[in-house]
């Protein structure tokens, strides 16, 4: 039996090319968003705590009242 040969010819496609994009799973998006939110929350809370402690050390009552009002949003549960 005679072996058959198969020859492919490639032609350049002149149309608009499509670029496939792999989607990120929803669970990964959600977990990364939650982690970033928690990191930002803790950082902002620590900055406010240090500012409050600084205002107490300086004896600045107005700054302490203003910062403590902003800090209330971080401690309500």
N, CA, C and O atoms as CSV, one atom per row, in Angstrom:
chain,resi,resn,atom,element,x,y,z
A,1,UNK,N,N,0.837,-1.170,0.000
A,1,UNK,CA,C,0.000,0.000,0.000
A,1,UNK,C,C,0.883,1.235,0.000
A,1,UNK,O,O,1.869,1.321,0.732
A,2,UNK,N,N,0.520,2.144,-0.803
A,2,UNK,CA,C,1.283,3.371,-0.973
A,2,UNK,C,C,0.966,4.351,0.150
A,2,UNK,O,O,-0.204,4.561,0.470
A,3,UNK,N,N,2.003,4.962,0.762
A,3,UNK,CA,C,1.791,5.947,1.816
A,3,UNK,C,C,1.384,7.280,1.211
A,3,UNK,O,O,1.928,7.718,0.197
A,4,UNK,N,N,0.425,7.904,1.851
A,4,UNK,CA,C,-0.049,9.189,1.355
A,4,UNK,C,C,0.646,10.317,2.107
A,4,UNK,O,O,0.931,10.219,3.300
A,5,UNK,N,N,0.901,11.367,1.383
A,5,UNK,CA,C,1.514,12.538,1.979
A,5,UNK,C,C,0.469,13.641,2.061
A,5,UNK,O,O,-0.356,13.823,1.165
A,6,UNK,N,N,0.536,14.357,3.156
A,6,UNK,CA,C,-0.384,15.463,3.357
A,6,UNK,C,C,0.431,16.738,3.456
A,6,UNK,O,O,1.352,16.822,4.267
A,7,UNK,N,N,0.114,17.707,2.664
A,7,UNK,CA,C,0.856,18.958,2.627
A,7,UNK,C,C,-0.083,20.087,3.045
A,7,UNK,O,O,-1.178,20.251,2.507
A,8,UNK,N,N,0.388,20.856,4.022
A,8,UNK,CA,C,-0.368,22.024,4.472
A,8,UNK,C,C,0.256,23.275,3.904
A,8,UNK,O,O,1.479,23.391,3.817
A,9,UNK,N,N,-0.589,24.210,3.518
A,9,UNK,CA,C,-0.111,25.507,3.072
A,9,UNK,C,C,-0.737,26.571,3.962
A,9,UNK,O,O,-1.952,26.611,4.153
A,10,UNK,N,N,0.112,27.421,4.494
A,10,UNK,CA,C,-0.355,28.483,5.375
A,10,UNK,C,C,-0.398,29.795,4.614
A,10,UNK,O,O,0.573,30.185,3.966
A,11,UNK,N,N,-1.534,30.470,4.700
A,11,UNK,CA,C,-1.701,31.770,4.076
A,11,UNK,C,C,-1.907,32.801,5.176
A,11,UNK,O,O,-2.566,32.525,6.178
A,12,UNK,N,N,-1.346,33.981,4.989
A,12,UNK,CA,C,-1.502,35.049,5.964
A,12,UNK,C,C,-2.949,35.527,5.938
A,12,UNK,O,O,-3.519,35.797,4.881
A,13,UNK,N,N,-3.523,35.623,7.130
A,13,UNK,CA,C,-4.894,36.090,7.277
A,13,UNK,C,C,-4.884,37.612,7.273
A,13,UNK,O,O,-4.177,38.226,8.071
A,14,UNK,N,N,-5.649,38.221,6.397
A,14,UNK,CA,C,-5.651,39.674,6.255
A,14,UNK,C,C,-6.729,40.354,7.101
A,14,UNK,O,O,-6.755,41.582,7.174
A,15,UNK,N,N,-7.601,39.604,7.729
A,15,UNK,CA,C,-8.693,40.190,8.511
A,15,UNK,C,C,-8.229,40.626,9.893
A,15,UNK,O,O,-7.046,40.556,10.227
A,16,UNK,N,N,-9.191,41.076,10.682
A,16,UNK,CA,C,-8.903,41.526,12.038
A,16,UNK,C,C,-8.695,40.302,12.932
A,16,UNK,O,O,-9.501,39.371,12.933
A,17,UNK,N,N,-7.607,40.323,13.683
A,17,UNK,CA,C,-7.306,39.173,14.536
A,17,UNK,C,C,-8.023,39.296,15.874
A,17,UNK,O,O,-8.288,40.395,16.362
A,18,UNK,N,N,-8.325,38.159,16.444
A,18,UNK,CA,C,-8.965,38.108,17.748
A,18,UNK,C,C,-7.928,37.719,18.780
A,18,UNK,O,O,-7.115,36.824,18.552
A,19,UNK,N,N,-7.961,38.397,19.917
A,19,UNK,CA,C,-7.047,38.076,21.002
A,19,UNK,C,C,-7.861,37.458,22.136
A,19,UNK,O,O,-8.737,38.107,22.707
A,20,UNK,N,N,-7.569,36.215,22.452
A,20,UNK,CA,C,-8.282,35.526,23.522
A,20,UNK,C,C,-7.799,36.050,24.872
A,20,UNK,O,O,-6.605,36.277,25.071
A,21,UNK,N,N,-8.722,36.235,25.778
A,21,UNK,CA,C,-8.395,36.729,27.105
A,21,UNK,C,C,-8.952,35.745,28.126
A,21,UNK,O,O,-10.126,35.376,28.085
A,22,UNK,N,N,-8.093,35.338,29.032
A,22,UNK,CA,C,-8.527,34.389,30.043
A,22,UNK,C,C,-9.159,35.148,31.201
A,22,UNK,O,O,-8.573,36.092,31.730
A,23,UNK,N,N,-10.343,34.733,31.585
A,23,UNK,CA,C,-11.066,35.393,32.663
A,23,UNK,C,C,-10.545,34.922,34.016
A,23,UNK,O,O,-10.189,33.756,34.186
A,24,UNK,N,N,-10.506,35.836,34.967
A,24,UNK,CA,C,-10.123,35.510,36.335
A,24,UNK,C,C,-11.380,35.017,37.053
A,24,UNK,O,O,-12.429,35.654,36.961
A,25,UNK,N,N,-11.291,33.900,37.761
A,25,UNK,CA,C,-12.479,33.371,38.449
A,25,UNK,C,C,-13.032,34.351,39.487
A,25,UNK,O,O,-12.290,35.120,40.098
A,26,UNK,N,N,-14.345,34.302,39.666
A,26,UNK,CA,C,-15.026,35.212,40.581
A,26,UNK,C,C,-14.518,35.054,42.006
A,26,UNK,O,O,-14.346,36.044,42.716
A,27,UNK,N,N,-14.276,33.812,42.430
A,27,UNK,CA,C,-13.825,33.566,43.800
A,27,UNK,C,C,-12.477,34.229,44.050
A,27,UNK,O,O,-12.240,34.769,45.130
A,28,UNK,N,N,-11.600,34.191,43.065
A,28,UNK,CA,C,-10.287,34.819,43.204
A,28,UNK,C,C,-10.412,36.340,43.260
A,28,UNK,O,O,-9.723,36.995,44.042
A,29,UNK,N,N,-11.285,36.895,42.437
A,29,UNK,CA,C,-11.515,38.343,42.463
A,29,UNK,C,C,-12.070,38.780,43.820
A,29,UNK,O,O,-11.628,39.777,44.390
A,30,UNK,N,N,-13.039,38.024,44.324
A,30,UNK,CA,C,-13.672,38.376,45.589
A,30,UNK,C,C,-12.692,38.273,46.751
A,30,UNK,O,O,-12.617,39.173,47.587
A,31,UNK,N,N,-11.948,37.186,46.801
A,31,UNK,CA,C,-11.013,37.021,47.917
A,31,UNK,C,C,-9.902,38.072,47.877
A,31,UNK,O,O,-9.491,38.570,48.925
A,32,UNK,N,N,-9.417,38.411,46.699
A,32,UNK,CA,C,-8.377,39.442,46.616
A,32,UNK,C,C,-8.936,40.807,47.013
A,32,UNK,O,O,-8.244,41.584,47.671
A,33,UNK,N,N,-10.171,41.110,46.628
A,33,UNK,CA,C,-10.800,42.376,47.012
A,33,UNK,C,C,-10.973,42.456,48.529
A,33,UNK,O,O,-10.724,43.501,49.130
A,34,UNK,N,N,-11.404,41.343,49.151
A,34,UNK,CA,C,-11.598,41.336,50.600
A,34,UNK,C,C,-10.280,41.505,51.348
A,34,UNK,O,O,-10.220,42.205,52.359
A,35,UNK,N,N,-9.232,40.868,50.854
A,35,UNK,CA,C,-7.918,40.992,51.493
A,35,UNK,C,C,-7.402,42.421,51.387
A,35,UNK,O,O,-6.896,42.974,52.363
A,36,UNK,N,N,-7.529,43.024,50.200
A,36,UNK,CA,C,-7.082,44.406,50.023
A,36,UNK,C,C,-7.891,45.377,50.883
A,36,UNK,O,O,-7.340,46.325,51.442
A,37,UNK,N,N,-9.203,45.136,50.988
A,37,UNK,CA,C,-10.033,45.990,51.839
A,37,UNK,C,C,-9.614,45.899,53.299
A,37,UNK,O,O,-9.555,46.913,53.994
A,38,UNK,N,N,-9.321,44.687,53.767
A,38,UNK,CA,C,-8.903,44.528,55.154
A,38,UNK,C,C,-7.554,45.187,55.409
A,38,UNK,O,O,-7.354,45.795,56.460
A,39,UNK,N,N,-6.629,45.075,54.464
A,39,UNK,CA,C,-5.314,45.712,54.615
A,39,UNK,C,C,-5.457,47.234,54.678
A,39,UNK,O,O,-4.840,47.881,55.524
A,40,UNK,N,N,-6.272,47.808,53.783
A,40,UNK,CA,C,-6.485,49.258,53.789
A,40,UNK,C,C,-7.176,49.713,55.072
A,40,UNK,O,O,-6.818,50.747,55.636
A,41,UNK,N,N,-8.162,48.950,55.533
A,41,UNK,CA,C,-8.872,49.281,56.766
A,41,UNK,C,C,-7.908,49.319,57.946
A,41,UNK,O,O,-7.914,50.270,58.728
A,42,UNK,N,N,-7.078,48.280,58.072
A,42,UNK,CA,C,-6.136,48.227,59.195
A,42,UNK,C,C,-5.102,49.337,59.118
A,42,UNK,O,O,-4.716,49.898,60.143
A,43,UNK,N,N,-4.651,49.658,57.915
A,43,UNK,CA,C,-3.655,50.729,57.770
A,43,UNK,C,C,-4.256,52.074,58.166
A,43,UNK,O,O,-3.635,52.842,58.901
A,44,UNK,N,N,-5.469,52.362,57.677
A,44,UNK,CA,C,-6.123,53.627,58.017
A,44,UNK,C,C,-6.403,53.718,59.516
A,44,UNK,O,O,-6.258,54.784,60.114
A,45,UNK,N,N,-6.804,52.598,60.120
A,45,UNK,CA,C,-7.068,52.586,61.562
A,45,UNK,C,C,-5.792,52.859,62.345
A,45,UNK,O,O,-5.812,53.616,63.316
A,46,UNK,N,N,-4.688,52.255,61.937
A,46,UNK,CA,C,-3.413,52.476,62.630
A,46,UNK,C,C,-2.924,53.910,62.480
A,46,UNK,O,O,-2.367,54.473,63.423
A,47,UNK,N,N,-3.122,54.506,61.316
A,47,UNK,CA,C,-2.720,55.907,61.108
A,47,UNK,C,C,-3.541,56.832,62.006
A,47,UNK,O,O,-3.004,57.767,62.599
A,48,UNK,N,N,-4.859,56.563,62.102
A,48,UNK,CA,C,-5.699,57.379,62.972
A,48,UNK,C,C,-5.312,57.204,64.438
A,48,UNK,O,O,-5.278,58.181,65.186
A,49,UNK,N,N,-5.023,55.984,64.851
A,49,UNK,CA,C,-4.606,55.757,66.241
A,49,UNK,C,C,-3.323,56.514,66.572
A,49,UNK,O,O,-3.203,57.113,67.641
A,50,UNK,N,N,-2.369,56.482,65.647
A,50,UNK,CA,C,-1.118,57.204,65.905
A,50,UNK,C,C,-1.348,58.715,65.926
A,50,UNK,O,O,-0.703,59.424,66.699
A,51,UNK,N,N,-2.262,59.216,65.086
A,51,UNK,CA,C,-2.567,60.650,65.095
A,51,UNK,C,C,-3.272,61.042,66.388
A,51,UNK,O,O,-3.010,62.114,66.935
A,52,UNK,N,N,-4.161,60.188,66.880
A,52,UNK,CA,C,-4.848,60.459,68.145
A,52,UNK,C,C,-3.847,60.470,69.295
A,52,UNK,O,O,-3.883,61.356,70.150
A,53,UNK,N,N,-2.958,59.485,69.312
A,53,UNK,CA,C,-1.943,59.441,70.369
A,53,UNK,C,C,-1.022,60.652,70.310
A,53,UNK,O,O,-0.604,61.168,71.347
A,54,UNK,N,N,-0.710,61.102,69.115
A,54,UNK,CA,C,0.131,62.288,68.956
A,54,UNK,C,C,-0.574,63.541,69.476
A,54,UNK,O,O,0.033,64.391,70.128
A,55,UNK,N,N,-1.873,63.635,69.172
A,55,UNK,CA,C,-2.615,64.809,69.653
A,55,UNK,C,C,-2.753,64.791,71.175
A,55,UNK,O,O,-2.772,65.846,71.809
A,56,UNK,N,N,-2.850,63.586,71.767
A,56,UNK,CA,C,-2.897,63.497,73.232
A,56,UNK,C,C,-1.562,63.942,73.827
A,56,UNK,O,O,-1.527,64.668,74.821
A,57,UNK,N,N,-0.467,63.500,73.211
A,57,UNK,CA,C,0.852,63.883,73.707
A,57,UNK,C,C,1.085,65.384,73.615
A,57,UNK,O,O,1.719,65.974,74.490
A,58,UNK,N,N,0.566,66.006,72.545
A,58,UNK,CA,C,0.748,67.442,72.360
A,58,UNK,C,C,-0.241,68.259,73.190
A,58,UNK,O,O,-0.026,69.446,73.438
A,59,UNK,N,N,-1.320,67.615,73.614
A,59,UNK,CA,C,-2.329,68.336,74.393
A,59,UNK,C,C,-3.282,69.129,73.522
A,59,UNK,O,O,-3.897,70.085,73.995
A,60,UNK,N,N,-3.419,68.752,72.258
A,60,UNK,CA,C,-4.297,69.456,71.313
A,60,UNK,C,C,-5.704,68.845,71.395
A,60,UNK,O,O,-5.977,67.803,70.800
A,61,UNK,N,N,-6.590,69.519,72.145
A,61,UNK,CA,C,-7.920,68.977,72.396
A,61,UNK,C,C,-8.789,68.997,71.135
A,61,UNK,O,O,-9.546,68.055,70.901
A,62,UNK,N,N,-8.694,70.050,70.322
A,62,UNK,CA,C,-9.515,70.158,69.104
A,62,UNK,C,C,-9.175,69.054,68.106
A,62,UNK,O,O,-10.069,68.438,67.526
A,63,UNK,N,N,-7.892,68.808,67.910
A,63,UNK,CA,C,-7.482,67.743,66.993
A,63,UNK,C,C,-7.914,66.385,67.519
A,63,UNK,O,O,-8.317,65.513,66.749
A,64,UNK,N,N,-7.828,66.205,68.847
A,64,UNK,CA,C,-8.246,64.938,69.449
A,64,UNK,C,C,-9.726,64.676,69.213
A,64,UNK,O,O,-10.112,63.557,68.876
A,65,UNK,N,N,-10.558,65.698,69.386
A,65,UNK,CA,C,-12.007,65.535,69.185
A,65,UNK,C,C,-12.309,65.220,67.725
A,65,UNK,O,O,-13.125,64.347,67.429
A,66,UNK,N,N,-11.652,65.928,66.818
A,66,UNK,CA,C,-11.877,65.705,65.395
A,66,UNK,C,C,-11.432,64.295,64.983
A,66,UNK,O,O,-12.146,63.613,64.247
A,67,UNK,N,N,-10.276,63.863,65.446
A,67,UNK,CA,C,-9.774,62.539,65.089
A,67,UNK,C,C,-10.578,61.423,65.744
A,67,UNK,O,O,-10.762,60.359,65.153
A,68,UNK,N,N,-11.055,61.661,66.962
A,68,UNK,CA,C,-11.858,60.636,67.631
A,68,UNK,C,C,-13.202,60.446,66.940
A,68,UNK,O,O,-13.737,59.338,66.915
A,69,UNK,N,N,-13.756,61.533,66.374
A,69,UNK,CA,C,-14.991,61.404,65.585
A,69,UNK,C,C,-14.755,60.550,64.338
A,69,UNK,O,O,-15.602,59.734,63.973
A,70,UNK,N,N,-13.623,60.733,63.697
A,70,UNK,CA,C,-13.298,59.928,62.515
A,70,UNK,C,C,-13.005,58.485,62.902
A,70,UNK,O,O,-13.255,57.562,62.127
A,71,UNK,N,N,-12.473,58.296,64.111
A,71,UNK,CA,C,-12.113,56.945,64.569
A,71,UNK,C,C,-13.338,56.114,64.941
A,71,UNK,O,O,-13.273,54.885,64.954
A,72,UNK,N,N,-14.452,56.779,65.242
A,72,UNK,CA,C,-15.677,56.052,65.609
A,72,UNK,C,C,-16.147,55.124,64.492
A,72,UNK,O,O,-16.756,54.090,64.764
A,73,UNK,N,N,-15.872,55.482,63.246
A,73,UNK,CA,C,-16.290,54.649,62.122
A,73,UNK,C,C,-15.512,53.331,62.072
A,73,UNK,O,O,-15.969,52.359,61.471
A,74,UNK,N,N,-14.358,53.306,62.693
A,74,UNK,CA,C,-13.531,52.107,62.654
A,74,UNK,C,C,-13.847,51.138,63.798
A,74,UNK,O,O,-13.451,49.974,63.739
A,75,UNK,N,N,-14.553,51.599,64.841
A,75,UNK,CA,C,-14.749,50.729,66.004
A,75,UNK,C,C,-16.201,50.330,66.235
A,75,UNK,O,O,-16.461,49.565,67.163
A,76,UNK,N,N,-17.154,50.801,65.449
A,76,UNK,CA,C,-18.545,50.408,65.681
A,76,UNK,C,C,-18.752,48.983,65.195
A,76,UNK,O,O,-18.267,48.594,64.133
A,77,UNK,N,N,-19.472,48.220,65.985
A,77,UNK,CA,C,-19.785,46.826,65.611
A,77,UNK,C,C,-21.136,46.442,66.123
A,77,UNK,O,O,-21.578,45.312,65.912
